[in-house]
């Protein structure tokens, strides 16, 4: 399914949560923390200022980003893929 976000929204595919601790202990699904890193898979056209000018997004498709823990709206595609849709302002950083 193709998704085209509107305005300053972006679509992110969260990275998989760690299934093991650094010490090698396997974690059950209920103990895994929600990931805060993901890959941008779609970007809207940008934010419109009060004067009508368009501000292009800073991120692009393929960027790895960090985002706040409980931001965005979770959706599931017909194929069963979990995605997040959020505003660009909810992003914390681009991972280089």
C-alpha atoms as an extended CHARMM CRD file, in Angstrom:
* protein
*
        96  EXT
         1         1  UNK       CA              0.0000000000        0.0000000000        0.0000000000  PROA      1               0.0000000000
         2         2  UNK       CA              1.3740000000        3.4480000000       -0.9220000000  PROA      2               0.0000000000
         3         3  UNK       CA              0.8410000000        6.2140000000        1.6140000000  PROA      3               0.0000000000
         4         4  UNK       CA              1.2940000000        9.9070000000        0.8050000000  PROA      4               0.0000000000
         5         5  UNK       CA              1.2360000000       12.0010000000        3.9980000000  PROA      5               0.0000000000
         6         6  UNK       CA             -0.3290000000       15.4540000000        3.9120000000  PROA      6               0.0000000000
         7         7  UNK       CA              1.2700000000       18.7420000000        4.9470000000  PROA      7               0.0000000000
         8         8  UNK       CA              4.2100000000       18.4260000000        7.3290000000  PROA      8               0.0000000000
         9         9  UNK       CA              3.5040000000       14.8130000000        8.2650000000  PROA      9               0.0000000000
        10        10  UNK       CA              5.8890000000       11.9350000000        7.6760000000  PROA      10              0.0000000000
        11        11  UNK       CA              5.5170000000        8.1520000000        7.6650000000  PROA      11              0.0000000000
        12        12  UNK       CA              8.0710000000        6.1810000000        9.6750000000  PROA      12              0.0000000000
        13        13  UNK       CA              8.7840000000        2.4650000000        9.8390000000  PROA      13              0.0000000000
        14        14  UNK       CA              9.9900000000        1.8420000000       13.4150000000  PROA      14              0.0000000000
        15        15  UNK       CA             13.0910000000       -0.2850000000       13.8430000000  PROA      15              0.0000000000
        16        16  UNK       CA             12.6230000000       -3.6030000000       15.5880000000  PROA      16              0.0000000000
        17        17  UNK       CA             12.7970000000       -3.5350000000       19.3820000000  PROA      17              0.0000000000
        18        18  UNK       CA             15.7600000000       -5.3020000000       20.9350000000  PROA      18              0.0000000000
        19        19  UNK       CA             14.9190000000       -8.8970000000       21.8320000000  PROA      19              0.0000000000
        20        20  UNK       CA             18.0240000000       -9.3490000000       23.9950000000  PROA      20              0.0000000000
        21        21  UNK       CA             19.6520000000       -7.3040000000       26.7230000000  PROA      21              0.0000000000
        22        22  UNK       CA             23.3180000000       -6.3840000000       26.5410000000  PROA      22              0.0000000000
        23        23  UNK       CA             23.9640000000       -9.2250000000       28.9870000000  PROA      23              0.0000000000
        24        24  UNK       CA             22.3180000000      -11.7670000000       26.6590000000  PROA      24              0.0000000000
        25        25  UNK       CA             18.9610000000      -12.2090000000       28.4430000000  PROA      25              0.0000000000
        26        26  UNK       CA             16.0580000000      -12.8130000000       26.0450000000  PROA      26              0.0000000000
        27        27  UNK       CA             13.1280000000      -10.4370000000       26.5410000000  PROA      27              0.0000000000
        28        28  UNK       CA              9.4820000000      -11.4470000000       26.0820000000  PROA      28              0.0000000000
        29        29  UNK       CA              7.3260000000       -9.2090000000       23.8480000000  PROA      29              0.0000000000
        30        30  UNK       CA              5.6340000000       -7.6370000000       26.8750000000  PROA      30              0.0000000000
        31        31  UNK       CA              8.9640000000       -6.4400000000       28.3180000000  PROA      31              0.0000000000
        32        32  UNK       CA             10.3170000000       -4.8740000000       25.1300000000  PROA      32              0.0000000000
        33        33  UNK       CA             10.4560000000       -1.0970000000       25.0570000000  PROA      33              0.0000000000
        34        34  UNK       CA              8.8370000000        0.7550000000       22.2210000000  PROA      34              0.0000000000
        35        35  UNK       CA             11.5420000000        1.7180000000       19.7080000000  PROA      35              0.0000000000
        36        36  UNK       CA             12.3830000000        5.3930000000       19.3270000000  PROA      36              0.0000000000
        37        37  UNK       CA             14.2600000000        5.0710000000       16.0600000000  PROA      37              0.0000000000
        38        38  UNK       CA             12.9250000000        4.4420000000       12.5920000000  PROA      38              0.0000000000
        39        39  UNK       CA             13.3050000000        4.9660000000        8.8640000000  PROA      39              0.0000000000
        40        40  UNK       CA             11.3730000000        7.6180000000        6.9370000000  PROA      40              0.0000000000
        41        41  UNK       CA              9.3980000000        5.9510000000        4.1280000000  PROA      41              0.0000000000
        42        42  UNK       CA              7.2240000000        8.8940000000        2.9730000000  PROA      42              0.0000000000
        43        43  UNK       CA              7.2800000000       12.6790000000        3.4160000000  PROA      43              0.0000000000
        44        44  UNK       CA              4.5540000000       15.3020000000        2.9230000000  PROA      44              0.0000000000
        45        45  UNK       CA              5.0430000000       18.5130000000        0.9430000000  PROA      45              0.0000000000
        46        46  UNK       CA              5.8710000000       20.5970000000        4.0180000000  PROA      46              0.0000000000
        47        47  UNK       CA              4.4440000000       23.1390000000        6.4330000000  PROA      47              0.0000000000
        48        48  UNK       CA              2.5480000000       26.2070000000        5.2310000000  PROA      48              0.0000000000
        49        49  UNK       CA              3.3900000000       29.4140000000        7.1140000000  PROA      49              0.0000000000
        50        50  UNK       CA              0.8030000000       32.0410000000        8.0380000000  PROA      50              0.0000000000
        51        51  UNK       CA              1.8340000000       34.1550000000        5.0340000000  PROA      51              0.0000000000
        52        52  UNK       CA              1.1850000000       31.2180000000        2.6610000000  PROA      52              0.0000000000
        53        53  UNK       CA              4.7670000000       30.2080000000        1.8940000000  PROA      53              0.0000000000
        54        54  UNK       CA              5.6900000000       26.5430000000        1.9290000000  PROA      54              0.0000000000
        55        55  UNK       CA              8.5300000000       25.3400000000        4.1750000000  PROA      55              0.0000000000
        56        56  UNK       CA             10.0390000000       22.1500000000        2.7320000000  PROA      56              0.0000000000
        57        57  UNK       CA             10.6770000000       19.2810000000        5.1880000000  PROA      57              0.0000000000
        58        58  UNK       CA             14.2130000000       18.7550000000        6.5120000000  PROA      58              0.0000000000
        59        59  UNK       CA             13.9780000000       14.9510000000        6.2990000000  PROA      59              0.0000000000
        60        60  UNK       CA             13.8130000000       12.8420000000        3.1730000000  PROA      60              0.0000000000
        61        61  UNK       CA             12.8430000000        9.2710000000        2.3640000000  PROA      61              0.0000000000
        62        62  UNK       CA             15.4870000000        6.8550000000        3.6430000000  PROA      62              0.0000000000
        63        63  UNK       CA             16.6520000000        8.9940000000        6.5920000000  PROA      63              0.0000000000
        64        64  UNK       CA             17.0200000000        7.2700000000        9.9600000000  PROA      64              0.0000000000
        65        65  UNK       CA             15.4070000000        9.4190000000       12.6590000000  PROA      65              0.0000000000
        66        66  UNK       CA             14.8930000000        9.5500000000       16.4180000000  PROA      66              0.0000000000
        67        67  UNK       CA             11.4690000000       10.5070000000       17.7520000000  PROA      67              0.0000000000
        68        68  UNK       CA              9.8150000000       10.9830000000       21.1230000000  PROA      68              0.0000000000
        69        69  UNK       CA              8.5820000000        7.8270000000       22.8110000000  PROA      69              0.0000000000
        70        70  UNK       CA              4.7970000000        8.2730000000       22.6380000000  PROA      70              0.0000000000
        71        71  UNK       CA              4.3280000000       10.5050000000       19.5760000000  PROA      71              0.0000000000
        72        72  UNK       CA              2.5980000000        9.7870000000       16.3080000000  PROA      72              0.0000000000
        73        73  UNK       CA             -0.3410000000        7.6750000000       15.2600000000  PROA      73              0.0000000000
        74        74  UNK       CA              0.1970000000        3.9690000000       14.7920000000  PROA      74              0.0000000000
        75        75  UNK       CA             -1.2910000000        2.3790000000       11.6990000000  PROA      75              0.0000000000
        76        76  UNK       CA             -1.1180000000       -1.0690000000       10.1820000000  PROA      76              0.0000000000
        77        77  UNK       CA             -1.0860000000       -1.5930000000        6.4210000000  PROA      77              0.0000000000
        78        78  UNK       CA             -3.0610000000       -4.2820000000        4.6460000000  PROA      78              0.0000000000
        79        79  UNK       CA              0.1750000000       -6.2510000000        4.4580000000  PROA      79              0.0000000000
        80        80  UNK       CA              0.4580000000       -6.2050000000        8.2650000000  PROA      80              0.0000000000
        81        81  UNK       CA              3.3130000000       -3.6920000000        8.4350000000  PROA      81              0.0000000000
        82        82  UNK       CA              3.2790000000       -1.3800000000       11.4810000000  PROA      82              0.0000000000
        83        83  UNK       CA              3.9540000000        2.2810000000       10.6650000000  PROA      83              0.0000000000
        84        84  UNK       CA              3.8480000000        5.6420000000       12.4410000000  PROA      84              0.0000000000
        85        85  UNK       CA              2.4870000000        8.8890000000       11.0390000000  PROA      85              0.0000000000
        86        86  UNK       CA              3.6840000000       12.0160000000       12.8290000000  PROA      86              0.0000000000
        87        87  UNK       CA              4.4250000000       15.6820000000       12.3150000000  PROA      87              0.0000000000
        88        88  UNK       CA              7.9680000000       16.6450000000       11.4400000000  PROA      88              0.0000000000
        89        89  UNK       CA              8.1400000000       18.7790000000       14.6000000000  PROA      89              0.0000000000
        90        90  UNK       CA              7.8310000000       15.5730000000       16.6870000000  PROA      90              0.0000000000
        91        91  UNK       CA             11.2020000000       14.3460000000       15.4000000000  PROA      91              0.0000000000
        92        92  UNK       CA             14.1770000000       14.7700000000       17.6860000000  PROA      92              0.0000000000
        93        93  UNK       CA             17.1150000000       14.1200000000       15.3380000000  PROA      93              0.0000000000
        94        94  UNK       CA             18.3630000000       12.6090000000       12.0920000000  PROA      94              0.0000000000
        95        95  UNK       CA             20.8190000000        9.7470000000       12.6870000000  PROA      95              0.0000000000
        96        96  UNK       CA             23.9020000000       10.0790000000       10.4830000000  PROA      96              0.0000000000
